[in-house]
Amino acid sequence: MLALVAGVSVPVLRPALATEPAQQALSATADAQTLRLPLEIHTPETRHLFQVEVARTDKERARGLMERRDLTADQGMLFLFASAGDRYFWMKDTPLSLDIIFIGEDRRILRVAAGTEPFSERIIPSNGPARYVLEVLAGTAKRLGFGEGDLVVSDAFDLAPGE
């Protein structure tokens, strides 16, 4: 089986996503401890691997990728919520154009809001009950060919969201 990593096909050698337990995947950033874990999006043709920062608390979710000026093609941020519900995002204070991917309780993509406008205060709705939200660079969903109904897999889904 092949996986696409930043647009390059590489063999998938193991079914597990993480080589270490999710609780031990803390890495230091300039101002806080940020949880980072692998995440895969499974399409009928292949799997796409990302390294995502996990936003579990209200504070982490509110900050998101605001003021972030760089993100690589295989990076993103995964927002965890305690239950599925209508989600509303915006791009205020976010200089990067993003694809915002709303994911249901069943871990399948509900909607891709592609190519969001940096710094916009326009509300971007999930258009259905989303339990998780993934942000990646704009154009990623189209470039890699994933969309509604595709499966998202990560050990991050087993973590409890915080307050």
C-alpha positions as CSV (number, residue, x, y, z in Angstrom):
1,M,0.0,0.0,0.0
2,L,1.2,3.5,-0.8
3,A,0.7,6.8,1.1
4,L,1.1,10.3,-0.2
5,V,3.3,12.4,2.0
6,A,3.5,16.0,0.8
7,G,2.5,14.8,-2.7
8,V,5.1,11.9,-2.8
9,S,4.1,8.3,-2.7
10,V,5.8,6.3,0.0
11,P,5.1,2.7,1.2
12,V,3.0,2.2,4.3
13,L,5.0,-0.3,6.4
14,R,2.8,-0.5,9.4
15,P,-0.9,-0.2,10.2
16,A,-0.4,1.8,13.4
17,L,-0.2,5.6,13.0
18,A,1.9,6.5,16.0
19,T,5.2,5.0,17.2
20,E,4.6,6.2,20.7
21,P,1.5,6.6,22.8
22,A,-0.6,9.7,22.2
23,Q,-0.1,10.9,25.7
24,Q,3.7,11.0,25.2
25,A,3.6,13.0,22.0
26,L,4.2,16.4,23.5
27,S,6.7,18.7,21.8
28,A,7.8,22.1,22.9
29,T,6.9,25.2,21.0
30,A,8.0,28.8,21.7
31,D,5.2,29.5,24.2
32,A,3.5,26.2,25.2
33,Q,3.4,22.5,25.0
34,T,1.6,21.4,21.9
35,L,0.4,17.9,21.3
36,R,1.3,16.6,17.8
37,L,0.2,13.3,16.3
38,P,0.0,11.6,12.9
39,L,-3.3,11.7,11.0
40,E,-4.3,9.9,7.8
41,I,-7.0,10.6,5.3
42,H,-8.1,7.4,3.5
43,T,-9.5,7.8,0.0
44,P,-10.5,4.8,-2.2
45,E,-7.2,5.1,-4.0
46,T,-4.6,5.9,-1.3
47,R,-3.8,7.3,2.2
48,H,-2.5,10.8,2.9
49,L,-0.4,11.3,6.0
50,F,-0.2,14.5,8.0
51,Q,1.4,15.6,11.3
52,V,-1.2,17.6,13.2
53,E,-1.2,19.8,16.2
54,V,-4.1,18.9,18.4
55,A,-6.4,21.6,19.8
56,R,-8.2,20.0,22.8
57,T,-9.0,23.0,25.1
58,D,-11.2,26.0,24.6
59,K,-8.1,28.2,24.7
60,E,-6.3,26.0,22.0
61,R,-9.4,25.9,19.8
62,A,-9.9,29.7,20.1
63,R,-6.3,30.4,19.1
64,G,-6.2,27.8,16.3
65,L,-3.8,28.8,13.6
66,M,-4.2,32.5,14.2
67,E,-1.1,34.6,13.4
68,R,0.6,31.5,12.0
69,R,2.6,32.5,8.9
70,D,3.9,29.1,7.8
71,L,2.6,25.6,7.5
72,T,4.1,22.8,5.4
73,A,2.1,20.6,3.0
74,D,2.0,17.7,5.5
75,Q,1.0,19.8,8.6
76,G,-2.3,20.8,10.0
77,M,-4.3,21.4,13.1
78,L,-7.0,19.1,14.4
79,F,-9.7,20.5,16.7
80,L,-11.4,18.1,19.1
81,F,-14.8,18.7,20.5
82,A,-16.7,16.7,23.2
83,S,-19.6,15.9,21.0
84,A,-20.9,16.4,17.4
85,G,-22.6,19.7,16.7
86,D,-22.8,22.6,14.2
87,R,-19.4,24.2,14.0
88,Y,-18.6,27.7,12.9
89,F,-15.1,28.9,12.0
90,W,-13.6,32.2,10.7
91,M,-10.2,33.4,9.5
92,K,-9.9,36.5,11.6
93,D,-6.2,37.0,12.4
94,T,-5.2,34.1,10.3
95,P,-2.8,35.1,7.5
96,L,-2.8,31.7,5.7
97,S,-5.5,30.5,3.3
98,L,-6.7,27.1,4.6
99,D,-8.9,24.2,3.7
100,I,-11.2,23.6,6.7
101,I,-12.4,20.0,6.8
102,F,-15.4,19.2,9.0
103,I,-15.4,15.6,10.2
104,G,-18.4,13.8,11.7
105,E,-18.7,11.5,14.7
106,D,-18.1,8.5,12.3
107,R,-14.7,10.1,11.4
108,R,-15.7,10.7,7.8
109,I,-15.4,14.0,6.1
110,L,-18.7,15.9,6.1
111,R,-17.5,19.0,4.2
112,V,-14.4,20.7,2.9
113,A,-14.5,24.5,3.0
114,A,-11.7,25.0,0.4
115,G,-9.4,28.0,0.0
116,T,-10.7,30.2,2.9
117,E,-9.9,33.9,2.7
118,P,-7.1,35.1,5.1
119,F,-8.2,37.6,7.8
120,S,-11.9,37.2,6.8
121,E,-14.6,37.5,9.4
122,R,-17.0,35.6,7.2
123,I,-18.5,32.6,9.1
124,I,-17.6,29.2,7.7
125,P,-20.3,26.6,8.8
126,S,-19.9,22.9,9.0
127,N,-23.4,22.4,7.4
128,G,-24.0,19.4,9.7
129,P,-22.9,17.9,13.0
130,A,-19.1,17.8,13.1
131,R,-17.2,16.4,16.1
132,Y,-13.7,17.2,14.7
133,V,-12.3,19.9,12.4
134,L,-9.0,19.7,10.5
135,E,-7.2,22.7,9.0
136,V,-4.6,22.3,6.3
137,L,-3.1,24.6,3.7
138,A,-5.5,25.8,1.0
139,G,-5.6,23.6,-2.0
140,T,-4.6,20.4,-0.1
141,A,-8.0,18.6,-0.5
142,K,-8.1,19.3,-4.2
143,R,-4.4,18.5,-4.8
144,L,-4.7,15.1,-2.9
145,G,-8.2,14.3,-4.1
146,F,-9.9,13.8,-0.8
147,G,-13.4,15.0,0.1
148,E,-16.8,14.2,1.5
149,G,-17.2,10.6,2.8
150,D,-13.4,9.9,3.0
151,L,-12.2,8.4,6.3
152,V,-9.9,10.2,8.7
153,V,-7.8,8.1,11.1
154,S,-5.7,9.3,14.1
155,D,-4.9,8.3,17.6
156,A,-5.9,11.9,18.4
157,F,-9.6,10.9,18.2
158,D,-9.0,8.8,21.4
159,L,-8.0,11.8,23.4
160,A,-10.6,13.6,25.6
161,P,-11.2,17.2,24.7
162,G,-10.4,19.6,27.6
163,E,-12.1,22.7,28.8
